[in-house]
Amino acid sequence: MLIGGDFNNRAKQLLSLLSEKSDHTPDTKVAVEDLVEELELDRTELKNLLEYLEGRELVQIASIGGPFLYGHIKITQKGILKAGKLK
C-alpha cells in the first residue's frame, strides 16, 4: 500500500474526528459507522486507514463486525496527543 498525501490527509481527518467523538478519552468506543458517514469513506479505504493507524498505535480496534468489518474503535493516548498536534 502506498502512503501518499491524500491518504495521509484522510488519516489525519479520521484521527481528529475520532478524538472529538471520544471526548479525548482512550476508553471510549466509537462506532466506525459514524466515522464513515461523516468522512464519506468506502470500506476498502476505511480498512486501510484503520490498519495504518493501528500499526502506528494511534487507534485500537475495539470490536469486529458490521458492514465496515470493524464495529468500534478506540483512540489511544498516543493518538490523542497526535490529534492535538494536528490542530
N, C-alpha and C positions, 0 to 999 in steps of 0.2 A: 504494500500500500504506500503510495506516495503522499507525503505530507507537504501541502502547498499553502499558499496564502489564504485561499478560500476555506480550506479545511481548518486551518488554524483559527481563522475568524469565527467559524461556526463552533469550534471547540470553546473558544472564549465566551461566545454568546451563551452556549449551553451551561458552562460553569457559572457564569454570572447569574443566569436565571435560576439555576439550582440553588445557589447561595441565597438568593432572595426568597424563594419558595420554602426553603428550610429554615427561614429566620436565622440564618448563620449558625445553625446548630447541627453538629455531626450526627446526633441520634435521631433526627427527624427523617422519616421515609417520605420520599416524594414520588408520586405516580408518574411513570415515564410517559403515559398517555397525555398528561397535562403539558409536559415539556414539548412533546411532538406537535401538539396543536398550536402552541404559541410560536414555535420556531419553524413550523411547516417543514419538518424533516420527513424523509421517507425511511422505510425500515432498514435498508442497507446502510444509508448514511448514518442513521442513529446508532446502529450496531458498531460501525467503525469508530464513531466518535466516543462511545462509551468504553469500548475496549482500549482505545488510545488513552483516555483519561484515567481509566482504572490501572493501566500499566504504569502511569506516572504517579499513582497513588493519590489522585485528586478526588476520585469518587470510589464508592464501594457498591457493588450490586447487592441489593437487599432482598429481592425476590425475582424469581424467574417465572415467566408465563405471560399469557395475554397476547394481544395482537402484535406487540412490538418486541417479542422474545423476552424482554426484561419487564417485570411488573413495576418494581420500585427500585430507586437508588438512593444512596445517602452521600452527602458531601463529606469528605474527610477534613480534619483540622488543617491539613496542608492545602486542601482545596479552598477552604475558606480564606486562608491567608493569600493564596494566589488570586482568588476572585477580588479581594480587597485591593490588590495592586493593579487590577485591570481598569479601575475607575479613574 
